[in-house]
Amino acid sequence: MNKFKFTIAIALIGFIITSCSFVDKLKEKLSSKDSEDKKEETSKEETKEVTSTSDLEFYNKYIVVSNKVQEAGDKVYKDYISNIPEPKSISKTTFIIAVSFKLSTDNLERVNKEYNRSLFDGGELSKLNASAEMKSEIEDNFKSLLKVMEEFYNTANKVSLYYSKNEWKDDPSKAEGYDSDMKSAYDNYKTAFDKFSASVKKYKPQRKPIDLESIKNPDERSVALLMNSYENTLDAAEEFYDAFNGTEYKGDLSKAKEKFTEFETQFKKDKDAVLSGEFSEKTKYMKYSYEDYFVKMTNMFIDAGTVFFDKAPSIKDAAEYNRSYDNVVNNYNYMITAYNTNINIVNAFRVY
């Protein structure tokens, strides 16, 4: 009997031990799963607001596109207004030189062809990727803009040939009709451009300055220093461009000049930080690219802006004003191109 009780007791103890072990393993498994779920959930929350590299590249490229298209389209209309007198005042003895108008019209055709090929014929724009909504909205608006740009070019080309080939001397009566055509074509272009531009700006990446003190790895800290500098400069540049774009001869330049001064101050601060920063053998090439390319292009932009704001108040005619204005825009775009090249270099860096 005692032997039987002893056997039962041993069996019971074994069952209890096995059960406890099973429960512990089950708890461990459930706890691990719960931890993984929380980790995944936290990870999703942390990355949800971070702009992907492809979205950033897409945005940066289309900012360049937007600037170049705007420059080309606005230049056509500015040169038309500058070169061509009021239609009612035109007679066979009127003195008209439409060279600038014709050249800017030809440039509009080049820009339109360049981007049509880039988007539809296997070029750079066709290879860009981004999140579905961003890609669809911006590309759809750009496709519509390209069609309107072509219509604008066709109208501008017809009118520029009318004046550059002196056809107006044989039949000045067409001037008023052509003037109406030009204004209508430009209005359509401007409406399409504004819609496209707004869609690009809608997806501007949310930029948060990186806390350099929180980064222990010296190479990662160097990259973060460059990233902060590039992004600060770009933000200040875009604020300037928004204020500068569309300013006219004898117009109010106070806001644009204020933003230009703020840009200079911000750039100097960030440039000094980068040039005095510590870079290892692994990261020096990025510092050199910043110093030799980006700083050079930015200084050229600052020089063009300084000349413009010094001379603008005393400029005697709209044509001279437009030339100086265009020089600022051209150098601004060179700076943005340098930014895109260098930011891609920084984004490609990996610490091993």
C-alpha positions in Angstrom: 0.0 0.0 0.0 2.8 2.4 1.0 4.6 1.5 -2.2 1.5 2.3 -4.2 1.2 5.7 -2.4 4.8 6.5 -3.1 4.4 5.8 -6.8 1.3 8.0 -7.0 3.2 10.8 -5.2 6.2 10.6 -7.6 3.8 10.8 -10.6 2.0 13.8 -9.1 5.2 15.7 -8.5 6.3 14.9 -12.1 3.0 16.2 -13.5 3.3 19.4 -11.4 6.8 20.1 -12.6 5.9 19.4 -16.2 2.9 21.6 -16.0 4.9 24.5 -14.5 7.5 24.2 -17.1 4.9 24.2 -19.8 3.2 27.2 -18.3 6.5 29.1 -18.0 7.3 28.3 -21.7 3.8 29.4 -22.7 4.2 32.6 -20.8 7.6 33.2 -22.2 6.3 32.7 -25.8 3.3 35.0 -25.2 5.5 37.6 -23.6 7.9 37.4 -26.5 5.1 37.7 -29.0 3.6 40.7 -27.2 7.1 42.3 -27.0 7.5 41.8 -30.8 4.1 43.2 -31.5 4.8 46.3 -29.4 8.2 46.6 -31.0 6.7 46.4 -34.5 4.0 48.9 -33.5 6.5 51.3 -32.1 8.7 50.9 -35.2 5.7 51.7 -37.4 5.0 54.8 -35.3 8.6 56.0 -35.5 9.0 55.5 -39.2 5.5 56.7 -40.2 6.5 60.4 -40.5 10.0 59.8 -41.9 10.3 60.7 -45.6 11.7 57.8 -47.6 14.9 58.3 -49.7 12.9 57.8 -52.9 10.3 60.4 -51.9 13.0 62.9 -51.0 14.8 62.3 -54.3 11.5 62.7 -56.2 10.7 65.9 -54.4 14.2 67.4 -54.9 14.2 66.6 -58.6 10.8 68.1 -59.2 11.8 71.3 -57.4 14.5 71.7 -60.0 12.0 70.9 -62.7 9.5 73.4 -61.3 12.2 76.2 -61.2 13.4 75.5 -64.7 9.9 75.4 -66.2 8.9 78.6 -64.4 12.0 80.4 -65.5 11.4 79.4 -69.2 7.7 80.2 -69.2 7.9 83.5 -67.4 10.9 84.6 -69.5 8.8 84.3 -72.7 6.1 86.6 -71.4 8.5 89.0 -69.8 10.4 89.4 -73.1 7.2 89.8 -75.0 6.1 92.6 -72.8 9.6 94.2 -72.9 10.2 93.8 -76.6 6.8 94.5 -78.1 5.0 97.9 -77.8 1.3 98.2 -77.1 -0.5 96.7 -80.1 -2.6 99.9 -80.7 0.6 101.9 -81.0 2.2 99.7 -83.7 2.5 101.1 -87.2 4.7 100.4 -90.1 7.2 103.0 -88.8 7.4 101.6 -85.3 10.9 100.4 -84.1 10.8 96.8 -82.8 13.6 94.4 -81.9 12.2 91.0 -80.9 15.5 89.1 -80.6 15.1 88.3 -76.8 11.5 87.3 -77.3 12.4 84.9 -80.1 15.3 83.4 -78.1 13.2 82.8 -75.0 10.5 81.2 -77.1 13.1 78.8 -78.6 14.3 78.0 -75.0 10.7 77.2 -74.0 10.6 74.7 -76.8 13.9 73.1 -75.6 12.7 72.8 -72.0 9.4 71.3 -73.1 11.1 68.7 -75.3 13.7 68.0 -72.6 11.1 67.1 -70.0 8.8 65.3 -72.4 11.7 63.0 -73.3 12.7 62.7 -69.7 9.2 61.6 -68.6 7.9 59.7 -71.6 11.1 58.4 -73.4 13.0 56.5 -70.7 14.8 59.6 -69.3 15.6 60.6 -65.7 12.0 61.5 -64.7 10.6 58.2 -65.9 12.9 56.3 -63.5 12.0 58.2 -60.4 10.0 56.4 -57.7 7.9 57.7 -54.8 4.9 56.8 -52.7 1.9 56.1 -54.9 -0.2 59.2 -54.1 2.7 61.6 -54.3 4.0 60.2 -57.6 0.5 60.1 -59.2 -0.5 63.6 -58.2 2.7 65.3 -59.2 3.2 63.4 -62.5 -0.4 63.9 -63.6 -0.2 67.6 -63.0 3.2 67.8 -64.8 1.8 65.9 -67.8 -1.0 68.4 -68.1 1.5 71.2 -67.7 3.7 69.9 -70.5 0.7 69.9 -72.9 -0.2 73.5 -72.0 3.5 74.5 -72.3 3.5 73.1 -75.9 0.4 75.2 -76.7 2.0 78.3 -75.1 5.1 77.7 -77.2 3.1 77.3 -80.4 1.4 80.6 -79.8 4.6 82.4 -78.7 6.5 81.0 -81.8 3.8 82.3 -84.1 3.9 85.8 -82.5 7.7 85.9 -82.2 8.1 85.0 -85.9 5.6 87.7 -86.8 7.8 90.3 -85.2 11.3 88.9 -85.7 10.7 88.4 -89.4 9.2 91.9 -89.7 5.9 90.5 -90.9 4.1 93.1 -88.7 5.3 95.8 -91.1 3.3 94.3 -93.9 0.2 93.7 -91.8 0.2 95.6 -88.4 -3.5 94.8 -88.0 -2.6 91.3 -86.6 -0.9 92.8 -83.6 -4.0 93.2 -81.4 -5.2 89.6 -82.1 -1.7 88.2 -81.5 -1.5 90.2 -78.2 -4.8 88.6 -77.1 -3.5 85.1 -78.0 -0.3 85.7 -76.1 -2.1 86.8 -72.9 -4.6 83.9 -73.1 -1.8 81.3 -73.7 0.3 82.7 -70.8 -2.7 82.7 -68.5 -3.4 79.0 -69.3 0.2 78.1 -68.8 0.3 80.0 -65.5 -2.8 78.2 -64.2 -1.4 74.8 -65.1 2.0 75.7 -63.6 0.6 77.0 -60.4 -1.4 73.7 -59.9 1.7 71.6 -60.6 3.9 73.8 -58.3 1.4 73.5 -55.5 1.3 69.7 -55.8 5.1 69.6 -55.5 5.2 71.9 -52.4 2.4 69.8 -50.9 4.8 66.9 -50.5 7.7 68.9 -49.1 9.5 66.6 -46.7 9.1 67.4 -43.0 12.6 68.2 -41.9 13.7 67.9 -38.2 17.2 69.1 -37.2 19.4 66.2 -36.1 20.7 66.4 -32.5 24.5 66.0 -33.1 25.2 65.5 -29.4 23.0 62.3 -29.3 25.2 60.6 -32.0 28.2 58.7 -30.6 29.7 57.5 -33.9 31.9 60.3 -35.3 31.3 59.4 -38.9 27.5 59.5 -38.4 27.9 62.8 -36.6 29.8 64.2 -39.5 27.1 63.1 -41.9 24.4 64.6 -39.7 26.3 67.9 -39.6 26.3 68.0 -43.4 22.6 67.0 -43.5 21.6 69.8 -41.2 23.6 72.3 -43.1 22.2 71.3 -46.5 18.6 71.3 -45.2 18.9 74.6 -43.4 20.3 76.2 -46.5 17.6 74.8 -48.7 14.8 75.9 -46.4 16.2 79.4 -46.3 16.7 79.4 -50.1 13.1 78.3 -50.8 11.8 81.1 -48.5 13.8 83.6 -50.5 12.6 82.2 -53.8 9.0 82.4 -52.8 9.4 86.1 -51.9 11.6 86.9 -55.0 9.7 85.0 -57.7 7.4 87.3 -59.7 8.9 90.6 -58.5 8.7 93.2 -61.2 10.5 96.3 -62.5 9.9 99.1 -60.1 8.0 96.8 -57.8 8.5 96.3 -54.0 11.6 94.3 -53.3 11.7 94.7 -49.5 10.4 91.3 -48.6 12.7 89.5 -51.1 15.7 91.5 -49.9 14.9 90.6 -46.3 14.7 86.9 -47.1 18.0 87.2 -49.1 19.8 88.6 -46.1 18.3 85.9 -43.9 19.6 83.3 -46.4 23.1 84.8 -46.3 23.2 84.7 -42.5 21.9 81.1 -42.3 24.3 79.9 -45.0 27.4 81.5 -43.3 26.4 80.0 -40.0 26.1 76.5 -41.4 29.1 76.8 -43.7 31.3 77.7 -40.8 30.0 74.8 -38.8 30.8 72.3 -41.6 34.2 73.7 -42.5 35.3 73.7 -38.8 33.8 70.2 -38.2 35.7 67.0 -37.8 35.7 64.5 -40.7 37.5 61.2 -40.9 39.2 59.7 -43.9 35.9 58.0 -44.6 33.9 61.2 -44.7 36.3 63.9 -45.9 35.2 63.4 -49.5 31.7 64.7 -48.6 33.2 67.7 -46.9 35.3 68.4 -50.0 32.3 68.1 -52.2 30.4 70.6 -50.0 33.3 73.0 -50.0 34.3 72.8 -53.6 30.9 72.4 -55.3 28.0 73.4 -53.1 29.7 76.4 -51.5 31.0 77.6 -54.8 27.5 77.5 -56.4 26.0 79.1 -53.4 28.5 81.9 -53.4 27.8 82.5 -57.1 24.1 82.8 -56.2 24.8 85.2 -53.4 27.0 87.3 -55.7 24.2 87.5 -58.3 21.7 88.4 -55.6 23.9 91.1 -54.1 24.4 92.7 -57.5 20.7 92.6 -58.2 19.6 94.2 -54.9 22.4 96.9 -55.2 21.4 97.9 -58.8 17.7 97.2 -58.9 16.6 100.6 -57.4 18.5 102.5 -60.1 17.9 100.3 -63.1 16.6 102.5 -65.9 14.4 100.0 -67.9 12.5 96.7 -67.7 14.8 94.9 -70.0 17.9 95.5 -67.9 15.9 94.6 -64.8 14.8 91.3 -66.3 18.4 90.4 -67.3 19.6 90.9 -63.7 16.5 89.1 -62.4 17.2 86.1 -64.7 20.8 86.0 -63.5 19.7 85.5 -60.0 17.2 82.8 -61.0 19.9 81.0 -63.1 22.4 81.0 -60.2 19.7 79.9 -57.8 19.0 76.9 -60.0 22.7 76.0 -60.2 22.8 76.0 -56.4 19.7 73.7 -56.2 21.4 71.4 -58.7 24.5 71.3 -56.5 22.3 70.6 -53.5 20.6 67.6 -55.2 23.9 66.1 -56.3 25.5 66.5 -52.8 22.5 65.4 -50.8 22.4 62.2 -52.8 26.0 61.6 -51.9 25.2 62.1 -48.2 22.2 59.9 -48.3 24.2 57.1 -49.9 26.8 57.0 -47.1 26.8 54.0 -44.8 28.7 53.4 -41.6 30.2 49.8 -41.6 
